[in-house]
């Protein structure tokens, strides 16, 4: 299992319509058949400068690659992520065994 996470800060004003629209648009990623347990998260720790996070799981590396290359993902990245995200940190995990 792979857990893909990303913490990010938007270019939009906190609480703005544009912020809400971005977070709603991210739900398009749930249409990708290999995405499991998709979550939109608000960051609450004062130790982190980012405001939001996405978390999702994949059964395998192949499923993760399917997501990365899926047209719905590349569309979201090009049309929403690139112009609207000010900064981010991406972290992917596998179970430690």
MOQUIPE-V700661 format. One record per residue. SS is DSSP state (H for helix, E for strand, L for the rest). PSI is psi in radians with two decimals (none if undefined). OMEGA is omega in whole degrees, 0 to 359 (none if undefined). Layout:
BEGIN
SS;PSI;OMEGA + SS;PSI;OMEGA
END
This chain:
BEGIN
L;2.41;176 + E;2.27;173 + E;2.04;180 + E;2.15;179 + E;2.61;174 + E;2.29;174 + E;2.49;184 + E;2.85;175 + E;2.35;180 + E;2.80;174 + L;-0.16;186 + L;2.74;175 + L;2.41;177 + L;2.32;179 + L;0.04;184 + L;2.85;176 + H;-0.72;180 + H;-0.69;177 + H;-0.84;179 + H;-0.72;180 + H;-0.68;178 + H;-0.84;182 + H;-0.60;175 + H;-0.72;180 + H;-0.52;180 + H;-0.37;179 + H;-0.30;175 + H;-0.47;180 + H;-0.40;179 + H;-0.24;177 + H;-0.29;181 + L;2.15;191 + L;-0.43;182 + L;-0.14;180 + L;2.24;177 + E;2.56;174 + E;0.81;178 + E;2.31;178 + E;2.42;169 + E;2.20;189 + E;2.52;173 + E;2.25;181 + L;2.32;185 + L;-0.16;184 + L;2.36;175 + L;-0.12;180 + L;-0.14;184 + L;2.37;181 + L;-0.27;181 + L;2.74;186 + L;-0.47;185 + E;2.93;174 + E;2.67;168 + E;2.49;176 + E;2.44;177 + E;2.81;181 + E;2.67;178 + E;2.50;180 + L;-0.45;185 + L;2.95;175 + H;-0.65;179 + H;-0.72;178 + H;-0.64;177 + H;-0.74;178 + H;-0.67;176 + H;-0.78;177 + H;-0.87;182 + H;-0.64;185 + H;-0.05;183 + L;2.42;180 + H;-0.58;179 + H;-0.66;178 + H;-0.85;182 + H;-0.60;176 + H;-0.83;179 + H;-0.78;180 + H;-0.86;184 + H;-0.69;186 + H;-0.46;183 + H;-0.95;188 + H;-0.97;185 + H;-0.84;181 + H;-0.32;189 + H;-0.24;182 + E;2.17;181 + E;-0.67;182 + E;2.66;179 + E;2.85;174 + E;2.16;181 + E;2.35;179 + E;2.30;177 + E;2.40;183 + E;2.62;166 + E;2.73;176 + L;2.40;176 + L;2.15;181 + L;none;none
END
